[in-house]
Amino acid sequence: MKNSKECISCGKKNLDKNTIGINKKLLGEDIKNYYCIDCLASYLGCDVEDIYAKIEEFKSEGCKLFV
Ligand SMILES: [Zn+2]
């Protein structure tokens, strides 16, 4: 599938919309490579919980990148 994104680091497939959204928020709108939540956390040197907290934060701001 054309829209299916996979993690550049571990190859995890079918990253969901929130994962794609947080990648864009933290790494930039025009990025080509995406990380799953686990790899994004280790890439940024933070905890998975921090990533989920960020997602919730953006969601509560009504960001369209998140569901
Ligand atoms: Zn990964």
N, CA, C, O and the ligand as a Tripos MOL2 file, in Angstrom:
@<TRIPOS>MOLECULE
protein
  269   267    68     0     0
PROTEIN
NO_CHARGES

@<TRIPOS>ATOM
      1 N           0.8340   -1.2000    0.0000 N.3       1 MET1
      2 CA          0.0000    0.0000    0.0000 C.3       1 MET1
      3 C           0.8720    1.2540    0.0000 C.2       1 MET1
      4 O           1.8860    1.3200    0.6950 O.2       1 MET1
      5 N           0.4700    2.2260   -0.7730 N.am      2 LYS2
      6 CA          1.2800    3.4170   -0.9850 C.3       2 LYS2
      7 C           1.4630    4.2470    0.2930 C.2       2 LYS2
      8 O           2.5400    4.7840    0.5520 O.2       2 LYS2
      9 N           0.4020    4.3360    1.0720 N.am      3 ASN3
     10 CA          0.4530    5.1770    2.2670 C.3       3 ASN3
     11 C           1.0560    4.4800    3.4770 C.2       3 ASN3
     12 O           1.2770    5.0990    4.5180 O.2       3 ASN3
     13 N           1.3180    3.1930    3.3320 N.am      4 SER4
     14 CA          1.8490    2.4480    4.4600 C.3       4 SER4
     15 C           3.2790    2.8660    4.7580 C.2       4 SER4
     16 O           4.1420    2.8160    3.8810 O.2       4 SER4
     17 N           3.5290    3.2780    5.9920 N.am      5 LYS5
     18 CA          4.8650    3.7000    6.3940 C.3       5 LYS5
     19 C           5.4650    2.6550    7.3260 C.2       5 LYS5
     20 O           4.7680    2.0370    8.1300 O.2       5 LYS5
     21 N           6.7680    2.4760    7.1970 N.am      6 GLU6
     22 CA          7.4170    1.5810    8.1410 C.3       6 GLU6
     23 C           8.5880    2.2650    8.8310 C.2       6 GLU6
     24 O           9.1490    3.2400    8.3310 O.2       6 GLU6
     25 N           8.9350    1.7340    9.9800 N.am      7 CYS7
     26 CA         10.0110    2.3100   10.7750 C.3       7 CYS7
     27 C          11.3490    2.1200   10.0620 C.2       7 CYS7
     28 O          11.7000    1.0040    9.6810 O.2       7 CYS7
     29 N          12.0880    3.2060    9.8840 N.am      8 ILE8
     30 CA         13.3720    3.1600    9.1950 C.3       8 ILE8
     31 C          14.4030    2.3820   10.0040 C.2       8 ILE8
     32 O          15.3810    1.8710    9.4590 O.2       8 ILE8
     33 N          14.1700    2.3000   11.3080 N.am      9 SER9
     34 CA         15.1470    1.6720   12.1900 C.3       9 SER9
     35 C          14.9310    0.1700   12.3780 C.2       9 SER9
     36 O          15.8560   -0.6220   12.2010 O.2       9 SER9
     37 N          13.7020   -0.2180   12.7390 N.am     10 CYS10
     38 CA         13.4650   -1.6460   13.0270 C.3      10 CYS10
     39 C          12.5840   -2.3190   11.9870 C.2      10 CYS10
     40 O          12.4100   -3.5370   12.0220 O.2      10 CYS10
     41 N          12.0170   -1.5340   11.0490 N.am     11 GLY11
     42 CA         11.2150   -2.1160    9.9860 C.3      11 GLY11
     43 C           9.7840   -2.4310   10.3590 C.2      11 GLY11
     44 O           9.0760   -3.0760    9.5860 O.2      11 GLY11
     45 N           9.3400   -1.9930   11.5240 N.am     12 LYS12
     46 CA          7.9510   -2.2010   11.9350 C.3      12 LYS12
     47 C           7.0200   -1.5590   10.9120 C.2      12 LYS12
     48 O           7.1950   -0.4000   10.5360 O.2      12 LYS12
     49 N           6.0290   -2.3290   10.4690 N.am     13 LYS13
     50 CA          5.1650   -1.8610    9.3870 C.3      13 LYS13
     51 C           3.8740   -1.2190    9.8960 C.2      13 LYS13
     52 O           3.5090   -1.3150   11.0680 O.2      13 LYS13
     53 N           3.2000   -0.5550    8.9410 N.am     14 ASN14
     54 CA          1.8910    0.0380    9.2100 C.3      14 ASN14
     55 C           1.8720    0.9490   10.4380 C.2      14 ASN14
     56 O           1.0410    0.7940   11.3330 O.2      14 ASN14
     57 N           2.7890    1.8840   10.4600 N.am     15 LEU15
     58 CA          2.7940    2.8700   11.5320 C.3      15 LEU15
     59 C           1.4690    3.6320   11.5010 C.2      15 LEU15
     60 O           0.9990    4.0260   10.4330 O.2      15 LEU15
     61 N           0.8720    3.8370   12.6750 N.am     16 ASP16
     62 CA         -0.4520    4.4720   12.6810 C.3      16 ASP16
     63 C          -0.3480    5.9940   12.5710 C.2      16 ASP16
     64 O           0.7380    6.5740   12.5900 O.2      16 ASP16
     65 N          -1.5040    6.6040   12.4580 N.am     17 LYS17
     66 CA         -1.5480    8.0350   12.1750 C.3      17 LYS17
     67 C          -0.8910    8.8610   13.2860 C.2      17 LYS17
     68 O          -0.2160    9.8520   13.0100 O.2      17 LYS17
     69 N          -1.0880    8.4570   14.5100 N.am     18 ASN18
     70 CA         -0.4790    9.1910   15.6200 C.3      18 ASN18
     71 C           1.0400    9.1050   15.5860 C.2      18 ASN18
     72 O           1.7390   10.0700   15.8960 O.2      18 ASN18
     73 N           1.5390    7.9290   15.2010 N.am     19 THR19
     74 CA          2.9840    7.7400   15.1120 C.3      19 THR19
     75 C           3.5720    8.6180   14.0000 C.2      19 THR19
     76 O           4.5930    9.2790   14.1890 O.2      19 THR19
     77 N           2.9130    8.6110   12.8460 N.am     20 ILE20
     78 CA          3.3340    9.4720   11.7340 C.3      20 ILE20
     79 C           3.2900   10.9370   12.1690 C.2      20 ILE20
     80 O           4.2020   11.7160   11.8920 O.2      20 ILE20
     81 N           2.2040   11.2850   12.8570 N.am     21 GLY21
     82 CA          2.0090   12.6650   13.2960 C.3      21 GLY21
     83 C           3.1020   13.1450   14.2380 C.2      21 GLY21
     84 O           3.6150   14.2550   14.0920 O.2      21 GLY21
     85 N           3.4530   12.3140   15.1950 N.am     22 ILE22
     86 CA          4.4580   12.7310   16.1750 C.3      22 ILE22
     87 C           5.8440   12.7930   15.5200 C.2      22 ILE22
     88 O           6.6760   13.6150   15.9040 O.2      22 ILE22
     89 N           6.0880   11.9350   14.5430 N.am     23 ASN23
     90 CA          7.3310   12.0320   13.7720 C.3      23 ASN23
     91 C           7.4360   13.3950   13.1040 C.2      23 ASN23
     92 O           8.4730   14.0550   13.1610 O.2      23 ASN23
     93 N           6.3410   13.8030   12.4700 N.am     24 LYS24
     94 CA          6.3220   15.0960   11.7750 C.3      24 LYS24
     95 C           6.4900   16.2510   12.7430 C.2      24 LYS24
     96 O           7.2010   17.2160   12.4630 O.2      24 LYS24
     97 N           5.8250   16.1410   13.8880 N.am     25 LYS25
     98 CA          5.9060   17.2030   14.8900 C.3      25 LYS25
     99 C           7.3150   17.3600   15.4460 C.2      25 LYS25
    100 O           7.8020   18.4740   15.6400 O.2      25 LYS25
    101 N           7.9560   16.2310   15.6970 N.am     26 LEU26
    102 CA          9.2540   16.2770   16.3700 C.3      26 LEU26
    103 C          10.4400   16.3530   15.4090 C.2      26 LEU26
    104 O          11.4970   16.8840   15.7510 O.2      26 LEU26
    105 N          10.2510   15.8130   14.2010 N.am     27 LEU27
    106 CA         11.3830   15.7470   13.2730 C.3      27 LEU27
    107 C          11.2360   16.6580   12.0630 C.2      27 LEU27
    108 O          12.2060   16.9170   11.3510 O.2      27 LEU27
    109 N          10.0080   17.1470   11.8300 N.am     28 GLY28
    110 CA          9.7930   18.0450   10.6950 C.3      28 GLY28
    111 C           8.7320   17.5320    9.7440 C.2      28 GLY28
    112 O           8.6040   16.3260    9.5350 O.2      28 GLY28
    113 N           7.9610   18.4630    9.1610 N.am     29 GLU29
    114 CA          6.8270   18.1200    8.2910 C.3      29 GLU29
    115 C           7.2400   17.3390    7.0460 C.2      29 GLU29
    116 O           6.4920   16.4860    6.5670 O.2      29 GLU29
    117 N           8.4260   17.6300    6.5270 N.am     30 ASP30
    118 CA          8.7920   17.0660    5.2250 C.3      30 ASP30
    119 C           9.7730   15.8970    5.3200 C.2      30 ASP30
    120 O          10.5200   15.6170    4.3830 O.2      30 ASP30
    121 N           9.7550   15.2220    6.4720 N.am     31 ILE31
    122 CA         10.6470   14.0780    6.6110 C.3      31 ILE31
    123 C          10.2070   12.9290    5.7120 C.2      31 ILE31
    124 O           9.0230   12.7780    5.4120 O.2      31 ILE31
    125 N          11.1690   12.1320    5.2900 N.am     32 LYS32
    126 CA         10.8920   10.9940    4.4120 C.3      32 LYS32
    127 C          10.8920    9.6810    5.2020 C.2      32 LYS32
    128 O          10.2290    8.7110    4.8350 O.2      32 LYS32
    129 N          11.6420    9.6840    6.2760 N.am     33 ASN33
    130 CA         11.7580    8.4650    7.0670 C.3      33 ASN33
    131 C          11.0370    8.6070    8.4020 C.2      33 ASN33
    132 O          11.0510    9.6620    9.0370 O.2      33 ASN33
    133 N          10.4120    7.5170    8.7970 N.am     34 TYR34
    134 CA          9.6400    7.5420   10.0230 C.3      34 TYR34
    135 C          10.1350    6.4860   10.9960 C.2      34 TYR34
    136 O          10.6570    5.4420   10.6050 O.2      34 TYR34
    137 N           9.9570    6.7860   12.2670 N.am     35 TYR35
    138 CA         10.2980    5.8320   13.3110 C.3      35 TYR35
    139 C           9.0260    5.3670   14.0050 C.2      35 TYR35
    140 O           8.0540    6.1170   14.0990 O.2      35 TYR35
    141 N           9.0310    4.1290   14.4920 N.am     36 CYS36
    142 CA          7.9530    3.6970   15.3600 C.3      36 CYS36
    143 C           8.1670    4.3900   16.7160 C.2      36 CYS36
    144 O           9.2050    5.0110   16.9430 O.2      36 CYS36
    145 N           7.1980    4.2810   17.5930 N.am     37 ILE37
    146 CA          7.2850    4.9880   18.8820 C.3      37 ILE37
    147 C           8.5380    4.5640   19.6570 C.2      37 ILE37
    148 O           9.2400    5.4050   20.2180 O.2      37 ILE37
    149 N           8.8080    3.2740   19.6850 N.am     38 ASP38
    150 CA          9.9710    2.7670   20.4230 C.3      38 ASP38
    151 C          11.2810    3.3550   19.9060 C.2      38 ASP38
    152 O          12.1130    3.8330   20.6770 O.2      38 ASP38
    153 N          11.4450    3.3080   18.5850 N.am     39 CYS39
    154 CA         12.6890    3.7930   17.9920 C.3      39 CYS39
    155 C          12.7810    5.3100   18.0690 C.2      39 CYS39
    156 O          13.8710    5.8610   18.2170 O.2      39 CYS39
    157 N          11.6440    5.9840   17.9690 N.am     40 LEU40
    158 CA         11.6330    7.4370   18.0910 C.3      40 LEU40
    159 C          12.1110    7.8500   19.4790 C.2      40 LEU40
    160 O          12.8930    8.7880   19.6310 O.2      40 LEU40
    161 N          11.6260    7.1350   20.4800 N.am     41 ALA41
    162 CA         12.0210    7.4290   21.8560 C.3      41 ALA41
    163 C          13.5200    7.2490   22.0440 C.2      41 ALA41
    164 O          14.1730    8.1030   22.6430 O.2      41 ALA41
    165 N          14.0760    6.1510   21.5410 N.am     42 SER42
    166 CA         15.5100    5.9310   21.7340 C.3      42 SER42
    167 C          16.3210    6.8870   20.8700 C.2      42 SER42
    168 O          17.4110    7.3060   21.2600 O.2      42 SER42
    169 N          15.7890    7.2370   19.6890 N.am     43 TYR43
    170 CA         16.4580    8.2180   18.8210 C.3      43 TYR43
    171 C          16.5590    9.5740   19.5150 C.2      43 TYR43
    172 O          17.5760   10.2620   19.4280 O.2      43 TYR43
    173 N          15.4750    9.9440   20.2090 N.am     44 LEU44
    174 CA         15.4420   11.2450   20.8800 C.3      44 LEU44
    175 C          15.9990   11.1800   22.2960 C.2      44 LEU44
    176 O          16.1570   12.2080   22.9550 O.2      44 LEU44
    177 N          16.2930    9.9760   22.7580 N.am     45 GLY45
    178 CA         16.8390    9.8090   24.0920 C.3      45 GLY45
    179 C          15.8350   10.0640   25.1980 C.2      45 GLY45
    180 O          16.1880   10.5560   26.2690 O.2      45 GLY45
    181 N          14.5810    9.7250   24.9330 N.am     46 CYS46
    182 CA         13.5680    9.8890   25.9740 C.3      46 CYS46
    183 C          12.7680    8.5870   26.1230 C.2      46 CYS46
    184 O          13.0320    7.6010   25.4350 O.2      46 CYS46
    185 N          11.7930    8.6040   27.0280 N.am     47 ASP47
    186 CA         10.9910    7.4110   27.2640 C.3      47 ASP47
    187 C           9.7880    7.3470   26.3330 C.2      47 ASP47
    188 O           9.2930    8.3670   25.8520 O.2      47 ASP47
    189 N           9.3300    6.1190   26.0900 N.am     48 VAL48
    190 CA          8.1300    5.9100   25.2820 C.3      48 VAL48
    191 C           6.9490    6.6990   25.8680 C.2      48 VAL48
    192 O           6.1330    7.2610   25.1370 O.2      48 VAL48
    193 N           6.8830    6.7240   27.1870 N.am     49 GLU49
    194 CA          5.8060    7.4580   27.8660 C.3      49 GLU49
    195 C           5.8340    8.9510   27.5150 C.2      49 GLU49
    196 O           4.7910    9.5950   27.4010 O.2      49 GLU49
    197 N           7.0490    9.4830   27.3480 N.am     50 ASP50
    198 CA          7.1740   10.8940   26.9800 C.3      50 ASP50
    199 C           6.5770   11.1580   25.5960 C.2      50 ASP50
    200 O           5.9380   12.1830   25.3580 O.2      50 ASP50
    201 N           6.8080   10.1960   24.6890 N.am     51 ILE51
    202 CA          6.2660   10.3300   23.3390 C.3      51 ILE51
    203 C           4.7370   10.3100   23.3800 C.2      51 ILE51
    204 O           4.0790   11.1460   22.7610 O.2      51 ILE51
    205 N           4.1780    9.3340   24.1260 N.am     52 TYR52
    206 CA          2.7190    9.2490   24.2260 C.3      52 TYR52
    207 C           2.1380   10.5040   24.8790 C.2      52 TYR52
    208 O           1.0650   10.9740   24.5020 O.2      52 TYR52
    209 N           2.8700   11.0410   25.8700 N.am     53 ALA53
    210 CA          2.4190   12.2730   26.5170 C.3      53 ALA53
    211 C           2.3790   13.4260   25.5160 C.2      53 ALA53
    212 O           1.4550   14.2390   25.5260 O.2      53 ALA53
    213 N           3.3880   13.4830   24.6580 N.am     54 LYS54
    214 CA          3.4420   14.5100   23.6180 C.3      54 LYS54
    215 C           2.2630   14.3710   22.6600 C.2      54 LYS54
    216 O           1.6250   15.3580   22.2920 O.2      54 LYS54
    217 N           1.9830   13.1240   22.2620 N.am     55 ILE55
    218 CA          0.8560   12.8730   21.3600 C.3      55 ILE55
    219 C          -0.4370   13.3980   21.9770 C.2      55 ILE55
    220 O          -1.2280   14.0760   21.3210 O.2      55 ILE55
    221 N          -0.6330   13.0680   23.2590 N.am     56 GLU56
    222 CA         -1.8430   13.5340   23.9530 C.3      56 GLU56
    223 C          -1.8860   15.0590   24.0080 C.2      56 GLU56
    224 O          -2.9390   15.6780   23.8600 O.2      56 GLU56
    225 N          -0.7150   15.6390   24.2250 N.am     57 GLU57
    226 CA         -0.6190   17.0940   24.2910 C.3      57 GLU57
    227 C          -1.0450   17.7400   22.9710 C.2      57 GLU57
    228 O          -1.8460   18.6740   22.9570 O.2      57 GLU57
    229 N          -0.5030   17.2320   21.8710 N.am     58 PHE58
    230 CA         -0.8600   17.7800   20.5620 C.3      58 PHE58
    231 C          -2.3230   17.5270   20.2440 C.2      58 PHE58
    232 O          -2.9990   18.3750   19.6610 O.2      58 PHE58
    233 N          -2.8090   16.3480   20.6340 N.am     59 LYS59
    234 CA         -4.2100   16.0130   20.4100 C.3      59 LYS59
    235 C          -5.1210   17.0070   21.1120 C.2      59 LYS59
    236 O          -6.1050   17.4800   20.5420 O.2      59 LYS59
    237 N          -4.7810   17.3170   22.3590 N.am     60 SER60
    238 CA         -5.6220   18.2150   23.1410 C.3      60 SER60
    239 C          -5.5890   19.6420   22.5830 C.2      60 SER60
    240 O          -6.4780   20.4480   22.8580 O.2      60 SER60
    241 N          -4.5480   19.9370   21.7960 N.am     61 GLU61
    242 CA         -4.4850   21.2290   21.1390 C.3      61 GLU61
    243 C          -5.2950   21.2230   19.8350 C.2      61 GLU61
    244 O          -5.4270   22.2410   19.1560 O.2      61 GLU61
    245 N          -5.8290   20.0430   19.5120 N.am     62 GLY62
    246 CA         -6.6660   19.9170   18.3140 C.3      62 GLY62
    247 C          -5.8790   19.7820   17.0360 C.2      62 GLY62
    248 O          -6.3780   20.1090   15.9600 O.2      62 GLY62
    249 N          -4.6430   19.2980   17.1400 N.am     63 CYS63
    250 CA         -3.8140   19.1490   15.9490 C.3      63 CYS63
    251 C          -4.3980   18.0980   15.0140 C.2      63 CYS63
    252 O          -4.7650   17.0030   15.4410 O.2      63 CYS63
    253 N          -4.4770   18.4470   13.7270 N.am     64 LYS64
    254 CA         -5.0990   17.5800   12.7270 C.3      64 LYS64
    255 C          -4.2500   16.3630   12.3700 C.2      64 LYS64
    256 O          -4.7350   15.4420   11.7120 O.2      64 LYS64
    257 N          -3.0050   16.3520   12.7930 N.am     65 LEU65
    258 CA         -2.1380   15.2300   12.4680 C.3      65 LEU65
    259 C          -2.4560   13.9980   13.3040 C.2      65 LEU65
    260 O          -1.9730   12.8990   13.0340 O.2      65 LEU65
    261 N          -3.2880   14.2120   14.3340 N.am     66 PHE66
    262 CA         -3.5490   13.1040   15.2670 C.3      66 PHE66
    263 C          -5.0040   12.7140   15.2820 C.2      66 PHE66
    264 O          -5.8820   13.5170   14.9670 O.2      66 PHE66
    265 N          -5.2540   11.4660   15.6540 N.am     67 VAL67
    266 CA         -6.6330   10.9750   15.7070 C.3      67 VAL67
    267 C          -7.0420   10.7060   17.1470 C.2      67 VAL67
    268 O          -8.1710   10.2860   17.4000 O.2      67 VAL67
    269 ZN         11.1760    0.9540   15.1000 Zn       68 ZN68
@<TRIPOS>BOND
     1     1     2 1
     2     2     3 1
     3     3     4 2
     4     3     5 am
     5     5     6 1
     6     6     7 1
     7     7     8 2
     8     7     9 am
     9     9    10 1
    10    10    11 1
    11    11    12 2
    12    11    13 am
    13    13    14 1
    14    14    15 1
    15    15    16 2
    16    15    17 am
    17    17    18 1
    18    18    19 1
    19    19    20 2
    20    19    21 am
    21    21    22 1
    22    22    23 1
    23    23    24 2
    24    23    25 am
    25    25    26 1
    26    26    27 1
    27    27    28 2
    28    27    29 am
    29    29    30 1
    30    30    31 1
    31    31    32 2
    32    31    33 am
    33    33    34 1
    34    34    35 1
    35    35    36 2
    36    35    37 am
    37    37    38 1
    38    38    39 1
    39    39    40 2
    40    39    41 am
    41    41    42 1
    42    42    43 1
    43    43    44 2
    44    43    45 am
    45    45    46 1
    46    46    47 1
    47    47    48 2
    48    47    49 am
    49    49    50 1
    50    50    51 1
    51    51    52 2
    52    51    53 am
    53    53    54 1
    54    54    55 1
    55    55    56 2
    56    55    57 am
    57    57    58 1
    58    58    59 1
    59    59    60 2
    60    59    61 am
    61    61    62 1
    62    62    63 1
    63    63    64 2
    64    63    65 am
    65    65    66 1
    66    66    67 1
    67    67    68 2
    68    67    69 am
    69    69    70 1
    70    70    71 1
    71    71    72 2
    72    71    73 am
    73    73    74 1
    74    74    75 1
    75    75    76 2
    76    75    77 am
    77    77    78 1
    78    78    79 1
    79    79    80 2
    80    79    81 am
    81    81    82 1
    82    82    83 1
    83    83    84 2
    84    83    85 am
    85    85    86 1
    86    86    87 1
    87    87    88 2
    88    87    89 am
    89    89    90 1
    90    90    91 1
    91    91    92 2
    92    91    93 am
    93    93    94 1
    94    94    95 1
    95    95    96 2
    96    95    97 am
    97    97    98 1
    98    98    99 1
    99    99   100 2
   100    99   101 am
   101   101   102 1
   102   102   103 1
   103   103   104 2
   104   103   105 am
   105   105   106 1
   106   106   107 1
   107   107   108 2
   108   107   109 am
   109   109   110 1
   110   110   111 1
   111   111   112 2
   112   111   113 am
   113   113   114 1
   114   114   115 1
   115   115   116 2
   116   115   117 am
   117   117   118 1
   118   118   119 1
   119   119   120 2
   120   119   121 am
   121   121   122 1
   122   122   123 1
   123   123   124 2
   124   123   125 am
   125   125   126 1
   126   126   127 1
   127   127   128 2
   128   127   129 am
   129   129   130 1
   130   130   131 1
   131   131   132 2
   132   131   133 am
   133   133   134 1
   134   134   135 1
   135   135   136 2
   136   135   137 am
   137   137   138 1
   138   138   139 1
   139   139   140 2
   140   139   141 am
   141   141   142 1
   142   142   143 1
   143   143   144 2
   144   143   145 am
   145   145   146 1
   146   146   147 1
   147   147   148 2
   148   147   149 am
   149   149   150 1
   150   150   151 1
   151   151   152 2
   152   151   153 am
   153   153   154 1
   154   154   155 1
   155   155   156 2
   156   155   157 am
   157   157   158 1
   158   158   159 1
   159   159   160 2
   160   159   161 am
   161   161   162 1
   162   162   163 1
   163   163   164 2
   164   163   165 am
   165   165   166 1
   166   166   167 1
   167   167   168 2
   168   167   169 am
   169   169   170 1
   170   170   171 1
   171   171   172 2
   172   171   173 am
   173   173   174 1
   174   174   175 1
   175   175   176 2
   176   175   177 am
   177   177   178 1
   178   178   179 1
   179   179   180 2
   180   179   181 am
   181   181   182 1
   182   182   183 1
   183   183   184 2
   184   183   185 am
   185   185   186 1
   186   186   187 1
   187   187   188 2
   188   187   189 am
   189   189   190 1
   190   190   191 1
   191   191   192 2
   192   191   193 am
   193   193   194 1
   194   194   195 1
   195   195   196 2
   196   195   197 am
   197   197   198 1
   198   198   199 1
   199   199   200 2
   200   199   201 am
   201   201   202 1
   202   202   203 1
   203   203   204 2
   204   203   205 am
   205   205   206 1
   206   206   207 1
   207   207   208 2
   208   207   209 am
   209   209   210 1
   210   210   211 1
   211   211   212 2
   212   211   213 am
   213   213   214 1
   214   214   215 1
   215   215   216 2
   216   215   217 am
   217   217   218 1
   218   218   219 1
   219   219   220 2
   220   219   221 am
   221   221   222 1
   222   222   223 1
   223   223   224 2
   224   223   225 am
   225   225   226 1
   226   226   227 1
   227   227   228 2
   228   227   229 am
   229   229   230 1
   230   230   231 1
   231   231   232 2
   232   231   233 am
   233   233   234 1
   234   234   235 1
   235   235   236 2
   236   235   237 am
   237   237   238 1
   238   238   239 1
   239   239   240 2
   240   239   241 am
   241   241   242 1
   242   242   243 1
   243   243   244 2
   244   243   245 am
   245   245   246 1
   246   246   247 1
   247   247   248 2
   248   247   249 am
   249   249   250 1
   250   250   251 1
   251   251   252 2
   252   251   253 am
   253   253   254 1
   254   254   255 1
   255   255   256 2
   256   255   257 am
   257   257   258 1
   258   258   259 1
   259   259   260 2
   260   259   261 am
   261   261   262 1
   262   262   263 1
   263   263   264 2
   264   263   265 am
   265   265   266 1
   266   266   267 1
   267   267   268 2
@<TRIPOS>SUBSTRUCTURE
     1 MET1         2 RESIDUE 1 A MET
     2 LYS2         6 RESIDUE 1 A LYS
     3 ASN3        10 RESIDUE 1 A ASN
     4 SER4        14 RESIDUE 1 A SER
     5 LYS5        18 RESIDUE 1 A LYS
     6 GLU6        22 RESIDUE 1 A GLU
     7 CYS7        26 RESIDUE 1 A CYS
     8 ILE8        30 RESIDUE 1 A ILE
     9 SER9        34 RESIDUE 1 A SER
    10 CYS10       38 RESIDUE 1 A CYS
    11 GLY11       42 RESIDUE 1 A GLY
    12 LYS12       46 RESIDUE 1 A LYS
    13 LYS13       50 RESIDUE 1 A LYS
    14 ASN14       54 RESIDUE 1 A ASN
    15 LEU15       58 RESIDUE 1 A LEU
    16 ASP16       62 RESIDUE 1 A ASP
    17 LYS17       66 RESIDUE 1 A LYS
    18 ASN18       70 RESIDUE 1 A ASN
    19 THR19       74 RESIDUE 1 A THR
    20 ILE20       78 RESIDUE 1 A ILE
    21 GLY21       82 RESIDUE 1 A GLY
    22 ILE22       86 RESIDUE 1 A ILE
    23 ASN23       90 RESIDUE 1 A ASN
    24 LYS24       94 RESIDUE 1 A LYS
    25 LYS25       98 RESIDUE 1 A LYS
    26 LEU26      102 RESIDUE 1 A LEU
    27 LEU27      106 RESIDUE 1 A LEU
    28 GLY28      110 RESIDUE 1 A GLY
    29 GLU29      114 RESIDUE 1 A GLU
    30 ASP30      118 RESIDUE 1 A ASP
    31 ILE31      122 RESIDUE 1 A ILE
    32 LYS32      126 RESIDUE 1 A LYS
    33 ASN33      130 RESIDUE 1 A ASN
    34 TYR34      134 RESIDUE 1 A TYR
    35 TYR35      138 RESIDUE 1 A TYR
    36 CYS36      142 RESIDUE 1 A CYS
    37 ILE37      146 RESIDUE 1 A ILE
    38 ASP38      150 RESIDUE 1 A ASP
    39 CYS39      154 RESIDUE 1 A CYS
    40 LEU40      158 RESIDUE 1 A LEU
    41 ALA41      162 RESIDUE 1 A ALA
    42 SER42      166 RESIDUE 1 A SER
    43 TYR43      170 RESIDUE 1 A TYR
    44 LEU44      174 RESIDUE 1 A LEU
    45 GLY45      178 RESIDUE 1 A GLY
    46 CYS46      182 RESIDUE 1 A CYS
    47 ASP47      186 RESIDUE 1 A ASP
    48 VAL48      190 RESIDUE 1 A VAL
    49 GLU49      194 RESIDUE 1 A GLU
    50 ASP50      198 RESIDUE 1 A ASP
    51 ILE51      202 RESIDUE 1 A ILE
    52 TYR52      206 RESIDUE 1 A TYR
    53 ALA53      210 RESIDUE 1 A ALA
    54 LYS54      214 RESIDUE 1 A LYS
    55 ILE55      218 RESIDUE 1 A ILE
    56 GLU56      222 RESIDUE 1 A GLU
    57 GLU57      226 RESIDUE 1 A GLU
    58 PHE58      230 RESIDUE 1 A PHE
    59 LYS59      234 RESIDUE 1 A LYS
    60 SER60      238 RESIDUE 1 A SER
    61 GLU61      242 RESIDUE 1 A GLU
    62 GLY62      246 RESIDUE 1 A GLY
    63 CYS63      250 RESIDUE 1 A CYS
    64 LYS64      254 RESIDUE 1 A LYS
    65 LEU65      258 RESIDUE 1 A LEU
    66 PHE66      262 RESIDUE 1 A PHE
    67 VAL67      266 RESIDUE 1 A VAL
    68 ZN68       269 GROUP 0 **** ****
